[in-house]
Amino acid sequence: PQNSSAKEIEEISRVQKRTIERAKSIEKNVKTEQRRVLFDKKTAQEKLKSQEIRLLGFGGCLACKHSPCLKVDNIDRVALDKRKEQLSDEILFVRKQASNSIIDSVVARSTLMGGEIHFKKEDLMHELQCEIKEIDAELKLDAIDRELHDAYAARHQFIEVQSLHGHRTLLNTEDAISALEREHNKLIATLTAKEIIDDILGWMLDGWYFGEIENTIISCSKNIGLVPTNSKANVRGETEVTVVPNDEEKLKDDSQTPLERAISVQDECNKRHEHEQNIVENKKE
């Protein structure tokens, strides 16, 4: 009986010790949490961001609000770089030509869209330089879009930005987002306005809204005679000139790509020029 009572007393003392230790541990945790809340200087936005990070888990993107990230490229940078290099080579070729000369080019965008291949030097240079500027703007917009996505997905107070100034700059994340959004919106507005204006001018030129002029440069084109012009000195009168190709020519044009159509027009010009030279030589003989 004495041994059993001693064991019971020992067990009771052991339970009491565990209860006291558990109470001390709970009290310590409560004091730690109170101290954390007292010295916590995070704003409500930072707390909400921390909660989003925990919900997204590993590999989650704060910009896309999804895990994994859903960001995709909007343009083909390799194709644009290749096109820019092609335009640069064409500009170097045009600069070597004499001023006030007529140049044949199959690189210009208007030619690839089905237009003529004959240009004045100044007009061709202007078209090539404008397209290079548009490509630079598209590449810059893509770089800004990627850095803006990275800024929204950033989990640090500072990030590096390169697309704004062309060199790496360390900025506050919120300031970087504001600057990138401003430049992003400006580029989108500029490119959109230019595309709309180009479409309007192309539609007006196809509809002969700018008047007509005698076709002297494109002498070997199928539409010989009057062509649309943007000159204010040649305003169309009441008579309207329309050229309707036959079925065979229409089917042939539809089956060809713009580049093939430009090459075929160039071949026709060369054949016509050789024929005219032969006629002149025969008359001299």
C-alpha contacts under 8 A as a table, 3 or more apart, distances in Angstrom:
res1	aa1	res2	aa2	distance
1	P	4	S	5.22
1	P	5	S	6.24
2	Q	5	S	5.23
2	Q	6	A	6.23
3	N	6	A	5.12
3	N	7	K	6.26
4	S	7	K	5.10
4	S	8	E	6.23
5	S	8	E	5.08
5	S	9	I	6.21
6	A	9	I	5.12
6	A	10	E	6.19
7	K	10	E	5.03
7	K	11	E	6.13
8	E	11	E	5.08
8	E	12	I	6.16
9	I	12	I	5.17
9	I	13	S	6.22
10	E	13	S	5.16
10	E	14	R	6.19
11	E	14	R	5.03
11	E	15	V	6.27
12	I	15	V	5.15
12	I	16	Q	6.17
13	S	16	Q	5.06
13	S	17	K	6.17
14	R	17	K	5.14
14	R	18	R	6.36
15	V	18	R	5.16
15	V	19	T	6.17
16	Q	19	T	5.05
16	Q	20	I	6.14
17	K	20	I	5.10
17	K	21	E	6.13
18	R	21	E	5.07
18	R	22	R	6.06
19	T	22	R	5.13
19	T	23	A	6.18
20	I	23	A	5.15
20	I	24	K	6.23
21	E	24	K	5.10
21	E	25	S	6.19
22	R	25	S	5.08
22	R	26	I	6.24
23	A	26	I	5.18
23	A	27	E	6.13
24	K	27	E	5.04
24	K	28	K	6.12
25	S	28	K	5.05
25	S	29	N	6.26
26	I	29	N	5.13
26	I	30	V	6.18
27	E	30	V	5.13
27	E	31	K	6.25
28	K	31	K	5.17
28	K	32	T	6.19
29	N	32	T	5.01
29	N	33	E	6.18
30	V	33	E	5.18
30	V	34	Q	6.12
31	K	34	Q	5.03
31	K	35	R	6.08
32	T	35	R	5.09
32	T	36	R	6.16
33	E	36	R	4.98
33	E	37	V	6.15
34	Q	37	V	5.21
34	Q	38	L	6.05
35	R	38	L	4.99
35	R	39	F	6.18
36	R	39	F	5.37
36	R	40	D	5.69
37	V	40	D	5.12
42	K	45	Q	7.98
42	K	46	E	5.84
42	K	47	K	6.40
43	T	46	E	5.22
43	T	47	K	6.29
44	A	47	K	5.08
44	A	48	L	6.13
45	Q	48	L	5.05
45	Q	49	K	6.15
46	E	49	K	4.97
46	E	50	S	6.18
47	K	50	S	5.08
47	K	51	Q	6.24
48	L	51	Q	5.06
48	L	52	E	6.27
49	K	52	E	5.04
49	K	53	I	6.27
50	S	53	I	5.12
50	S	54	R	6.38
51	Q	54	R	5.18
51	Q	55	L	6.28
52	E	55	L	5.04
52	E	56	L	6.08
52	E	62	L	7.62
53	I	56	L	5.23
53	I	57	G	6.20
53	I	60	G	7.23
53	I	62	L	7.31
54	R	57	G	5.33
56	L	59	G	7.62
56	L	60	G	4.89
56	L	61	C	7.43
56	L	65	K	7.52
56	L	66	H	6.75
56	L	67	S	6.21
57	G	60	G	5.69
57	G	67	S	7.58
58	F	67	S	7.81
59	G	67	S	5.91
59	G	68	P	5.70
59	G	69	C	7.61
60	G	65	K	7.26
60	G	66	H	5.76
60	G	67	S	4.07
60	G	68	P	5.39
60	G	69	C	6.56
61	C	64	C	5.47
61	C	65	K	5.60
61	C	66	H	5.57
61	C	67	S	5.96
61	C	68	P	6.51
61	C	69	C	5.23
61	C	153	A	5.82
62	L	65	K	4.92
62	L	66	H	7.17
62	L	152	Y	6.52
62	L	153	A	4.52
62	L	154	A	7.55
63	A	149	H	6.02
63	A	150	D	7.45
63	A	152	Y	4.94
63	A	153	A	4.63
64	C	69	C	6.18
64	C	70	L	6.30
64	C	71	K	7.43
64	C	153	A	7.88
66	H	69	C	5.99
66	H	70	L	7.25
73	D	76	D	7.55
73	D	142	D	7.87
74	N	142	D	7.22
75	I	142	D	7.33
76	D	79	A	5.49
76	D	80	L	6.38
77	R	80	L	5.09
77	R	81	D	6.04
77	R	139	L	7.16
78	V	81	D	5.19
78	V	82	K	6.20
79	A	82	K	5.09
79	A	83	R	6.14
80	L	83	R	5.01
80	L	84	K	6.05
80	L	135	I	6.68
81	D	84	K	5.04
81	D	85	E	6.23
82	K	85	E	5.16
82	K	86	Q	6.30
83	R	86	Q	5.04
83	R	87	L	6.24
84	K	87	L	5.11
84	K	88	S	6.18
84	K	132	I	6.11
84	K	135	I	7.10
85	E	88	S	5.07
85	E	89	D	6.33
86	Q	89	D	5.27
86	Q	90	E	6.34
86	Q	107	V	7.70
87	L	90	E	5.02
87	L	91	I	6.19
87	L	107	V	7.13
87	L	108	A	7.92
87	L	128	L	6.27
87	L	132	I	7.09
88	S	91	I	5.09
88	S	92	L	6.36
89	D	92	L	5.18
89	D	93	F	6.38
90	E	93	F	5.03
90	E	94	V	6.19
90	E	107	V	7.24
90	E	128	L	7.95
91	I	94	V	5.03
91	I	95	R	6.13
91	I	125	M	6.51
91	I	128	L	6.89
91	I	129	Q	7.84
92	L	95	R	5.27
92	L	96	K	6.67
93	F	96	K	5.48
93	F	97	Q	7.02
94	V	97	Q	5.36
94	V	103	I	7.79
94	V	121	K	6.81
94	V	124	L	7.92
94	V	125	M	6.97
95	R	98	A	7.89
97	Q	101	S	7.29
97	Q	121	K	7.73
98	A	101	S	5.83
99	S	121	K	6.49
99	S	122	E	7.96
100	N	120	K	6.59
100	N	121	K	6.28
100	N	122	E	7.72
101	S	120	K	5.99
101	S	121	K	5.93
102	I	118	H	6.43
102	I	119	F	5.53
102	I	120	K	4.76
102	I	121	K	6.29
103	I	117	I	7.99
103	I	118	H	5.69
103	I	119	F	5.26
103	I	120	K	6.15
103	I	121	K	6.34
104	D	117	I	5.21
104	D	118	H	4.65
104	D	119	F	6.30
105	S	108	A	6.39
105	S	111	T	7.59
105	S	117	I	5.23
105	S	118	H	6.64
105	S	119	F	7.44
106	V	111	T	5.80
106	V	112	L	6.80
106	V	117	I	5.95
106	V	259	L	6.86
106	V	262	A	6.71
106	V	263	I	7.75
107	V	111	T	6.92
107	V	112	L	7.00
108	A	111	T	5.40
108	A	112	L	6.56
108	A	124	L	7.35
108	A	127	E	7.07
108	A	128	L	6.39
109	R	112	L	5.08
109	R	113	M	6.22
109	R	127	E	7.88
109	R	128	L	7.96
109	R	131	E	7.88
110	S	113	M	5.08
110	S	114	G	6.60
110	S	115	G	5.25
110	S	116	E	7.46
111	T	114	G	5.24
111	T	115	G	4.35
111	T	116	E	5.55
111	T	117	I	5.71
111	T	258	P	6.93
111	T	259	L	7.29
111	T	262	A	6.71
112	L	115	G	6.91
112	L	258	P	4.95
112	L	259	L	5.53
112	L	262	A	7.67
113	M	258	P	5.67
114	G	258	P	4.65
114	G	259	L	7.54
114	G	261	R	6.99
114	G	262	A	7.09
115	G	258	P	7.86
115	G	262	A	7.58
116	E	119	F	7.94
116	E	218	I	7.82
116	E	262	A	6.80
117	I	262	A	6.25
117	I	266	Q	7.50
118	H	217	I	7.46
118	H	218	I	6.86
119	F	123	D	6.33
119	F	124	L	5.69
120	K	123	D	5.30
120	K	124	L	6.14
121	K	124	L	5.31
121	K	125	M	6.09
122	E	125	M	5.18
122	E	126	H	6.11
123	D	126	H	5.16
123	D	127	E	6.22
124	L	127	E	5.16
124	L	128	L	6.18
125	M	128	L	5.27
125	M	129	Q	6.12
126	H	129	Q	5.29
126	H	130	C	6.09
127	E	130	C	5.22
127	E	131	E	6.32
128	L	131	E	5.28
128	L	132	I	6.38
129	Q	132	I	5.11
129	Q	133	K	6.31
130	C	133	K	5.11
130	C	134	E	6.33
131	E	134	E	5.01
131	E	135	I	6.25
132	I	135	I	5.08
132	I	136	D	6.20
133	K	136	D	5.08
133	K	137	A	6.19
134	E	137	A	5.03
134	E	138	E	6.23
134	E	191	L	7.75
135	I	138	E	5.07
135	I	139	L	6.18
136	D	139	L	5.14
136	D	140	K	6.09
137	A	140	K	5.09
137	A	141	L	6.03
137	A	187	L	7.10
137	A	191	L	7.92
138	E	141	L	5.02
138	E	142	D	6.20
139	L	142	D	5.14
139	L	143	A	6.30
140	K	143	A	5.06
140	K	144	I	6.12
140	K	163	S	6.74
141	L	144	I	5.10
141	L	145	D	6.02
141	L	184	H	6.41
141	L	187	L	6.54
141	L	188	I	7.70
142	D	145	D	5.03
142	D	146	R	6.29
143	A	146	R	5.25
143	A	147	E	6.30
143	A	163	S	6.00
144	I	147	E	5.14
144	I	148	L	5.92
144	I	163	S	5.73
144	I	164	L	7.39
144	I	180	L	6.38
144	I	183	E	7.81
144	I	184	H	6.46
145	D	148	L	5.10
145	D	149	H	6.23
145	D	184	H	7.01
146	R	149	H	5.15
146	R	150	D	6.29
147	E	150	D	4.91
147	E	151	A	6.03
147	E	161	V	6.91
147	E	163	S	7.62
147	E	180	L	7.78
148	L	151	A	4.97
148	L	152	Y	6.33
148	L	177	I	6.26
148	L	180	L	6.01
148	L	181	E	7.19
149	H	152	Y	5.27
149	H	153	A	6.25
150	D	153	A	4.97
150	D	154	A	5.91
151	A	154	A	5.06
151	A	159	I	7.11
151	A	173	T	6.28
151	A	176	A	7.13
151	A	177	I	6.18
152	Y	177	I	7.20
154	A	159	I	7.53
154	A	173	T	7.56
156	H	159	I	7.20
156	H	173	T	7.48
157	Q	172	N	5.97
157	Q	173	T	5.59
158	F	170	L	6.58
158	F	171	L	5.54
158	F	172	N	4.46
158	F	173	T	5.07
159	I	170	L	5.70
159	I	171	L	5.69
159	I	172	N	6.45
159	I	173	T	5.84
159	I	176	A	7.71
160	E	168	R	6.09
160	E	169	T	5.36
160	E	170	L	4.53
160	E	171	L	6.27
161	V	164	L	6.86
161	V	167	H	7.77
161	V	168	R	5.53
161	V	169	T	5.21
161	V	170	L	6.43
161	V	171	L	7.11
161	V	176	A	7.32
162	Q	165	H	6.16
162	Q	166	G	5.34
162	Q	167	H	4.89
162	Q	168	R	4.40
162	Q	169	T	6.19
163	S	166	G	5.38
163	S	167	H	7.30
164	L	167	H	7.88
164	L	180	L	7.27
164	L	183	E	7.74
165	H	168	R	7.79
171	L	175	D	6.59
171	L	176	A	5.79
172	N	175	D	5.23
172	N	176	A	5.98
173	T	176	A	5.06
173	T	177	I	6.20
174	E	177	I	5.14
174	E	178	S	6.35
175	D	178	S	5.15
175	D	179	A	6.22
176	A	179	A	5.18
176	A	180	L	5.97
177	I	180	L	5.20
177	I	181	E	5.98
178	S	181	E	5.27
178	S	182	R	6.24
179	A	182	R	5.23
179	A	183	E	6.34
180	L	183	E	5.23
180	L	184	H	5.84
181	E	184	H	4.90
181	E	185	N	6.05
182	R	185	N	5.35
182	R	186	K	6.26
183	E	186	K	5.08
183	E	187	L	6.23
184	H	187	L	5.40
184	H	188	I	6.28
185	N	188	I	5.16
185	N	189	A	6.11
186	K	189	A	5.22
186	K	190	T	6.20
187	L	190	T	5.08
187	L	191	L	6.13
188	I	191	L	5.31
188	I	192	T	5.96
189	A	192	T	5.21
189	A	193	A	6.01
190	T	193	A	5.29
190	T	194	K	6.21
191	L	194	K	5.18
191	L	195	E	6.19
192	T	195	E	5.20
192	T	196	I	6.25
193	A	196	I	5.19
193	A	197	I	6.17
194	K	197	I	5.11
194	K	198	D	6.03
195	E	198	D	5.12
195	E	199	D	6.16
196	I	199	D	5.17
196	I	200	I	6.21
197	I	200	I	5.07
197	I	201	L	6.10
198	D	201	L	5.18
198	D	202	G	5.98
199	D	202	G	5.14
199	D	203	W	6.09
200	I	203	W	5.14
200	I	204	M	6.14
201	L	204	M	5.02
201	L	205	L	5.99
202	G	205	L	5.07
202	G	206	D	6.14
203	W	206	D	5.19
203	W	207	G	6.19
204	M	207	G	4.97
204	M	208	W	6.23
204	M	209	Y	5.21
204	M	210	F	7.20
205	L	208	W	5.11
205	L	209	Y	5.99
205	L	210	F	6.44
205	L	228	P	6.35
205	L	229	T	7.34
205	L	230	N	7.72
206	D	209	Y	7.77
206	D	228	P	7.38
208	W	211	G	5.57
208	W	212	E	6.93
208	W	228	P	5.28
208	W	229	T	7.45
209	Y	228	P	7.98
210	F	228	P	6.73
210	F	229	T	5.69
210	F	230	N	4.87
210	F	231	S	6.93
210	F	232	K	7.41
210	F	235	V	6.77
210	F	236	R	7.64
211	G	228	P	5.92
211	G	229	T	5.66
211	G	230	N	6.74
211	G	231	S	7.32
211	G	232	K	7.76
211	G	234	N	5.79
211	G	235	V	4.33
211	G	236	R	4.30
212	E	226	L	6.01
212	E	227	V	5.43
212	E	228	P	4.54
212	E	229	T	5.10
212	E	230	N	7.93
212	E	234	N	5.92
212	E	235	V	6.38
212	E	236	R	5.65
213	I	226	L	5.47
213	I	227	V	5.66
213	I	228	P	6.39
213	I	229	T	5.89
213	I	234	N	6.15
214	E	225	G	5.82
214	E	226	L	4.73
214	E	227	V	6.48
215	N	218	I	6.00
215	N	219	S	6.51
215	N	224	I	6.40
215	N	225	G	5.23
215	N	226	L	5.49
215	N	227	V	5.93
216	T	219	S	5.62
218	I	221	S	5.56
218	I	224	I	7.76
219	S	224	I	6.59
220	C	224	I	7.22
220	C	265	V	7.97
220	C	268	E	7.21
220	C	269	C	5.42
220	C	272	R	7.22
221	S	224	I	5.91
221	S	265	V	7.16
221	S	269	C	7.82
223	N	226	L	7.72
223	N	227	V	7.55
223	N	243	V	6.69
224	I	227	V	7.96
226	L	241	V	7.29
229	T	234	N	7.63
231	S	234	N	5.75
231	S	235	V	7.67
232	K	235	V	6.29
236	R	239	T	7.55
236	R	240	E	7.76
237	G	240	E	7.50
245	P	249	E	6.11
245	P	250	K	6.19
246	N	249	E	5.55
246	N	250	K	6.22
247	D	250	K	5.06
247	D	251	L	6.14
248	E	251	L	5.34
248	E	252	K	6.21
249	E	252	K	5.04
249	E	253	D	6.11
250	K	253	D	5.19
250	K	254	D	6.18
251	L	254	D	5.15
251	L	255	S	6.24
252	K	255	S	5.34
252	K	256	Q	6.54
253	D	256	Q	5.40
253	D	261	R	6.97
254	D	257	T	7.76
256	Q	260	E	5.80
256	Q	261	R	5.85
257	T	260	E	5.16
257	T	261	R	6.05
258	P	261	R	5.01
258	P	262	A	6.14
259	L	262	A	5.08
259	L	263	I	6.24
260	E	263	I	5.06
260	E	264	S	6.08
261	R	264	S	5.10
261	R	265	V	6.19
262	A	265	V	5.14
262	A	266	Q	6.25
263	I	266	Q	5.00
263	I	267	D	6.25
264	S	267	D	5.02
264	S	268	E	6.23
265	V	268	E	5.07
265	V	269	C	6.23
266	Q	269	C	5.05
266	Q	270	N	6.30
267	D	270	N	5.10
267	D	271	K	6.20
268	E	271	K	5.15
268	E	272	R	6.06
269	C	272	R	5.14
269	C	273	H	6.06
270	N	273	H	5.07
270	N	274	E	6.19
271	K	274	E	5.15
271	K	275	H	6.13
272	R	275	H	5.03
272	R	276	E	6.19
273	H	276	E	5.16
273	H	277	Q	6.25
274	E	277	Q	5.06
274	E	278	N	6.19
275	H	278	N	5.11
275	H	279	I	6.30
276	E	279	I	5.10
276	E	280	V	6.28
277	Q	280	V	5.09
277	Q	281	E	6.18
278	N	281	E	5.09
278	N	282	N	6.10
279	I	282	N	5.14
279	I	283	K	6.26
280	V	283	K	5.22
280	V	284	K	6.38
281	E	284	K	5.13
281	E	285	E	6.35
282	N	285	E	5.15
